[in-house]
């Protein structure tokens, strides 16, 4: 019995040592760290330049002629959408960038040394996953900070609870993005391959998850297909938490509930699955379950690889 406990303690120590090693290597790689760090800032500039006017025009067209809405409130509502869209994309795309270390270890043969050592494959896989999660979430926190500063200038309406719920959704989405990148990167062995995959993910995921354009603007058939993807629900949670305060302020100035509900539906704060409204709890459940499944698949991949 004591031998079993001793082995468990050794595995835990090895796990934390590998996590520490992977995190330090990520932050010591200036090029990799800087690329991941500036991604949210670049997205903020691009989104505010190209998507900001689209969001603004869509909101203004929804407002009735007799309702006087302060410019600050419009800016706050638009800025909240931009912030949620940036975080929805960054949590996944940055994970692919942070997970380059696993591919690099394959290219240099380091992972082979790990696999022929007494280190369990599950311990090694979880160490890569945890390190990528820590690095990615740290970058996302920086992106959230930049977004909060931006909102403070254009129009801040978020409460403390809104901020906490937003960060919770970011963390859950980061877990999902890290698991997804771990599964995909498991099959890659060169930095060129992961760069190509990262480019594809960066350009395509924003459309799939509804970050670039709300899925409400897509065709009904495409909407039904996208409703089976977990990223849609994560983006909806981010938008709901980021815009909740702005919608409260909009209600306080006399905007009818029907108008507010219409705007929420148009920007994916509320989702319908085959005609039925998706509750917030169901969105969290979908995101957590899909993340758990992806993590299990990733660990299983590593175990099968070691046996072979």
C-alpha angles and dihedrals in degrees: 000000000000089000090057091050091048091052091049091051090049091050091050092050092048090048094054091043091054092046091051091047093050095046093048092049090052094051093042091056097084095190095050094042094046092048091052093043098053094045095088092045092050091047090051092054093045095044095047090048099046109017099034095075092045091053091045095050091048092053095044091051089055094055118096116239094244095055117091110208120187115242090233091059092051090049091048092051092048092044091051090054091049092050093050092047092051093050092045091057098036095053090062105030094046089051089061089050094047091048092062088099091071091054092044091054088054092050093049095042093243093124090054089057089051093049095052090049124084089264110121116240091233090053092050093047094048090048091056090046095048094046092050090047092052094047094045095046090049090055091046090051088054089050090049090051091052089049092049090052089050091051091048089061100041101034130318118203103147121119124215091260090051090055093049093048090048092053090047090055090047091052093049091047090048089055089051093046092047092051092048093049091047092056094046096042090049088077095047125089106173135056090235090060094050091046089055092047091046091053091051092048093047093051099040109032094066090062095043094051095043095246097125097039127005113255087231086077092056127088117279092247093053090046091057091050094048091050087073091062117090093217091071092061093046091053090048091053091050093049093047093051094043096048100037094096093047091052090050089054090047090054091048092059091055105269109157118247091239090059093048092047090050093052091047090053093047093055096040098252084130123037133196124208109205091332097318123106114245110229122223092246090055090053091054090047093052092049094047095045094047090049091050091050092050092049091050091050091049093051090046090052091055093047092051091047092054093049090053 
